[in-house]
Amino acid sequence: MRIPYQEGTGYAELFNGNKYWGEFEDNLMNGLGRYEWNNGLLYEGEFARNSINGIGKYTWNNSNSYIGNIENFVRNGYGEYINNELHKNYVGEWKNGKFNGYGILKYDPEGKSYYEGEWLNNNKHGKGKMVYASGNVYTGDWKNNLKDGFGKMEFKDKNEEYVGFWKVNIIIMK
């Protein structure tokens, strides 16, 4: 950093052009602060010994954002991601920067199309419910983003439903 020893609240401009405003302890970013990368990425929240740790908010140049738990710069724990470009919104559990555990992904601003259930590395995986914009609903097992296992598909427009076993998105037994 291009600054003398820091203690308390201050400002630091790093050699790579990144900037930090906030609390210092023992010359380290520690406590609440704001960090701006030279590419425009912004973080506001908690720091621990020069690392982003705790609760905070990332905001990207395209105005997409994440607010929630962060461990060593990575989204981990509970948080919300808003993708303004694609009009998607995810609220739920994260691990290693990916959807992992229980969460809800809305595919449109009105919330007419969404998936609610279990995730593994950004894929629908486990038990879940997918509501399509058409009003059709699938409730059941998922594997790698595909219907796989036992499930029920309700076709609202036809007033029909299929209940049975699925394999890679194809019903194999009713």
Beta strands, then each sheet from edge to edge (+ up, - down):
strand 1: 8-13
strand 2: 19-25
strand 3: 28-36
strand 4: 42-48
strand 5: 51-59
strand 6: 65-71
strand 7: 74-83
strand 8: 88-95
strand 9: 98-106
strand 10: 114-120
strand 11: 123-131
strand 12: 137-143
strand 13: 146-155
strand 14: 160-167
strand 15: 170-173
sheet 1: 1+ 2- 3+ 4- 5+ 6- 7+ 8- 9+ 10- 11+ 12- 13+ 14- 15+
end
